[in-house]
């Protein structure tokens, strides 16, 4: 049995390596084709392009690995079944699952590597690649940093002191629904001045928007909009927000954020939601839950892909030949890619629906469930 395990593992490793290089190269070509109008190969553009592709390589390898597993497994079992070797082994009382044991072990190790990569290396490199693509290649503005439901203290003169002619800055609380440092704006701003005993409010002001202009300060819209010169500059407010606020993930792709980062942000969001009862934070909380679920579910599909490849490859290779097996492998690859993207999009949509958000967490796990069901079906056919 050890000889068979080594034989199938060697065949699988060789086939996996070939398909892995093939699909990684295809994904790189797709990246180049997508950027063909944005960058040239002359001057400083070529080193920039090479550095961008190097940063994208870990994620492209991550995307290629599951596809390569099912293709390699189908090819190995179809080629052996075509030569009646699988039938001979089954006649000796060895099942397909036992025959694929070494491949399943390798696929399980690959799952662990993918989970470690998606937590540690891939987010860092993908975040840098996304920034380079936006700013250096596509010449767009950097991704916006946004802070919601921000509260901080400042010293600002109230309207009452300004009207009396004695403009004296006093301690107040600034509350804003949205603060965007790059745009230097705060939306839905409420300014609260407590009395001297800090027991009641002495004055309240509300503005739909405040915009910061260097040298002038924060100004409300309109010709007669009030100017707040004592409010902190945007950079100071950003530092205050970063120390206790929550940055949104909406501008970052899934691969550019680690699971631990999203878990910390969920804890921060829950703290805000518990203390201040902001129902609109639920969307942000469940969106992060869905992303964590997707990052765990998709790599866990790899062992099931190996099982599916073993059952499908042995059956199709024995009945229809290697050509039909390769065609089925390509269809499985296309189906897997469509299934992953569909599950991801549906889960993100469900996360923003109050009626569906609880079940949205489980949608990404439909992918390994479907693949596992198909693999069980083909393995039962092989026993019949």
N, C-alpha and C positions, 0 to 999 in steps of 0.2 A: 504494500500500500504506500510505503514511503517513496518508492520509485515512481508510482503513478502521481503522487502529490507533487514531487519535484518536477516531473515531466509537464503536468498541466500548469504549474506555477511558472515554469520557465517560458512556456508557450504564451501564457497570459501576459507576463511581464514584457516579452518582446513585442507582442501585438499592441499592448497598452502604450508602450513607448512610441511606436510608430504613429498610432492614432492621436496620441497626445501632442506630438510635434506637429502633425498635420492640422489639427483643429486650432492649436495655438497660433500657428502661422496664418490660418484663414482669418482668425479674429484680428490679428495684427494687420492683415491686408484690408479688412473691413474698416479698421481705424484709419488707415492711410487713405482709403477711398473717401471716407467721411470728411477728412481734413484737406482733400486735394485742392479746394478753392481757397483755403485759409492760409496755406503755407507753401513756400517754394523750396526747392532743394539747393538753392544757391546761397552764398553768403553765410550769415549767422543762423539761418533757418534750419539747416540740416542738423547741427549739434543740438538745437532746441528740440527738434522732432525726435531725435534718438533718445534724449533724456526723458521726454514725455512717454515714449513707448516703453522705456525701461521701468518707469514708475507704474505703468499700466500692466506690465507683464505679470506680476503676482495675481491680480484679479483675473486676467485672461487665462492663466494657468488654472486658477480655481474654477472658472466656468468650463474649461475643457475637460477636467478630470472626470466628472460623472458621465459625460458623453463617451469618453474614451473607454470607461469601464464596460459599459453595455456593448459597445462595438467590439472590443477585444474579446469579451466573453462569448458573444455570439459567433465570432469568427473562429475561435478555438474549438468550441463544441460542434459547430457546423462542419468544420474541416475533418474533425475526428469521426463525427457521425457519418459523413459521406463515405469514409473508408471503412465503415462498419465496426470501428474500434469501440465506440460507445455501446453498441448492441452487444458486443462480445463481453465487455466489462459488466454490463447489466445481467447478462446470462450467468455470470459468476456470482450473482447475489449482491453486487455493489450498486447502490442507488445513485441517481444524478446528484443529489445533495452531498453525499459522501465524496463523490468524484470531484465536486467543486469546492471541497472543504478548504483547500489551500488558497483558492481564489477568493473565497469568502473571508478568510483570515486577512488576506492582503487588502481586500476592499474595506474591512473594518479598520485596519490600520490607516488606510487613506482617509476614512471618515474622521478619525481623530486628528490627523494632520490638517484637514480642511477646517475643522472646528477651531484648532489652535491658530491657524492662519487668519481666519476671519475675525478672531479676537485681538491678535497682537500685530501682525505685520501688514495685512491687507488694508485695514482702515487708514493707517498712517500713510502708506504709499498712494492709496487711491485718493485721499484728501489732497495731497500735494499735486497729483495728476489732474484732479478736477480743477484746482485753482489755476494751474498752468494752462489748461485748455481754455478756461474762461478768459483769463487776463492776458497771457503771453501770446496765445495762438488766435483766439477768436476776438481779441481786443475788446472784451466786455469789461464792465465794472466788476470788482470783486464781489463775491456773494455777500448779501446783506446780513448783518447781525441785528437781530431784533430781540427786544425785551418786552414782555407783557406784564401788566398788573404790577408795576413798579412803584414802590413807596420809598421816599427818602426825605431827610430833613435839610432845611436851608434857612437862611436869614434873608427875608424879603420885606420891603416896606409895603404895608397894606394900603388899600385904596383910601381908607379913612385918614391915615396919616398924611398921604399925598394931598388929599383935598384940603386938609387943615394947614398945609404949608410946611409942616414939620415932618419931612420925609425921613422916618427912622426905621431902619431895618430891625425886624424882630423875628424870633424863631417861628417857623411854620412847618407844616407837613405838605409835601408835594406828592400827589397821586396821579399816575398816568396809565392809561390802558395800553399804550404802545409807544416805545421809544426806539428810534432808528438812528444810531450814531452817525452812519455815513450820510444820511439825509439831513441830519441836525434838526430833527423834528420830534415833537411829542404830541400825541393825539389824545383828546378827551382828558384834559388836565384839570384837576381840582386842587386848589390851594387852600389849606385850612390854617387859620391863626387861632391858637388857644388863648384864653385869658391868662392873667398873671398867676392865678392859682392852678392853672392847668386842669381845671375841672369842667369848663364849658368853652364853646367856640365863641370867639369874639367877632370873627368875620370869615366869610367863605367867598372864593372867586372860582369861576368855571370858564374854561376856554376850550373850544373845539380843537384848536391846534395852536401850538407855539413853535416858532421857527427861530433858530439861532443865526445871527449875523455877526461875524467878527467885528469887534470894536463898538458894537451897539448893544448886544445882549439878546435875550429871548423876547420876541415880539409876537403879539397876537395879530391875526389877519385884519386887513382893513386899514384905511388911512388913519383912523383914530384908535387903532389897536394899541393897547398898553405895552410898554417896553419894560422888561424886568432885567435890570442891569446887575443885580446881586445874585442871580441864580448861577449855579456852577456851569462851567463850559461843558460841551458834550463829552469831552474826554474824561473829565472828572466823574460825570454821571455814569459813563460806561464802566469806569473802575468800580464805582459803588454798586452798579447792577451786576457786574461780573462776580463780585464777592458774595452776593446773596440772591441774584436773579437767575433766570433760566434762559439759556439761548435756545432758539428754535432749531429744528433739524430740517425744516422744509426745503432749504436750498442745497442740502447735501444728499448725494445718492446713497442708497442702502449700504453699499460696500465700503463707504467712507466713514462709517460710524461703528464703534465697537459695542459689544453687548454690555460691558461694564459701564461704559459712558451712558448708555440709555437707561440702565438700571439706576444709576445715581440721579439722573434727571427725573425718572419716575418718582423716586423718593422725595425729591425737591418739590415736584408738582403736587404730590399728595399732601405734603406739608402745607403748601399754599392753599390747596383746595379744602383741607380740613379746618384751617384757621380762619379762612376768609370766605368760604363757600362760593367760590367762582365755578359755576357749572360749566362754563366754556372751556375750562382746563381739561375736562374729561376727554375731549377729542385728542389733545396732545398726549394724555396718558395712554389711551388705548392705541394710538398710532405707534407709540414706542413698544407697547406689548406685542403688537402685530409684527413689528420689525424684528424683535427678539425671537419670536416664534418662527419667522421665516429663516432667520440665520441658523436656527437649530434644526429645522425640519429638512431643508434641502440637502445638507451634507448627510443626514441620516438616511437619505434615499439610496445612497451608494451601494450598501450590501444588498438591498432589494433589487437594484439594477443588475447586480451580478447574478442573483438567482434567476431573474427574468431572462437574462442572456443565456444562462445555462439551459434552462428548459426550452426556450424558443429555438436556440441554436441546434440543440440535439434533435428536436422534432423536425424542423424545416430542413436541416442538412441531410437527414436520413431520407426524407420523403421527396424533396424537390431539388436538392443539390446546393452547392455553395453560392451560385449566382442568386437564387431565391433568398438564401439566408442573408446575403449582403443587402438585397433590396429591403428585406424586413428590418434589418439593422438600421438602415437609413430612415425608414418610416418611424421606428421606435425613437430615434434621435430627435426627429422633427416633433413627434408627439410629446416627448419629454420637455422640450424647450417651450412648446405652446402651453403645456400643463403648468409649468413653473411660473411663466409670466401671467397666465390667467389667474392662478391662485393668489399671486402677489397682488395683482390689481384688485381682485374681488375683496381680499382681506383689507386693503387700504380704504376701499370705498365703504365697507361695512363698519370700519372703525369710526367713521364720522356719522354713523346712523345710530341714534339712541336705541332703536329697537333691535339692532343687529350687532352692536359693538361687543357684547359679551361673547357671542359665537365667532367673532372675527378672529380671535386668537387661534382657533382650531382650524381655520381654513387652510393655512399652509401645510398642515399635517395631512391634508387630503392627498397630497402628492405621494408620500411614501405609502399611504394606505392603498391607493389605486395600484401602484407598482407592485406592492406586496400581494395584492389580490390576483393580479395578472400572473405573477410568478408562480403562485400556488396553483392556478388553473393549468398552466403549461406543464408544471411538474406532475400534476395528477394525470394529465394526458399521456405523459411518458410512462407512467406505471400501468396504464391500461393497454 
